[in-house]
Amino acid sequence: MYDFWYGYLKKKYGDKVKLLYTDTDSLIIEIETENIYQDMVDDCDLFDFSDYPEDHWVIKNLPEDQWIINEEDIECIE
């Protein structure tokens, strides 16, 4: 989370990102940007979109090489 905050968020957004709250494994942040969804698509390797509905704008705009893993796609190898 430290790397994500300082290495990505602060580097990308500078003073336009504010840390509002933190917990053991989460950050609640405020970001000033033109289009947060486009920012997420641009840096899609940093985000998990597996719970997004298939018709969501982000999913429709992901690069072809970005994998979306659903529960049905996961097989247990024994």
Secondary structure by P-SEA (a helix, b strand, c coil): cccccccccccccccccccccccccccccccccccaaaaaaacccccccccccccccccccccccbbbbccccccccc
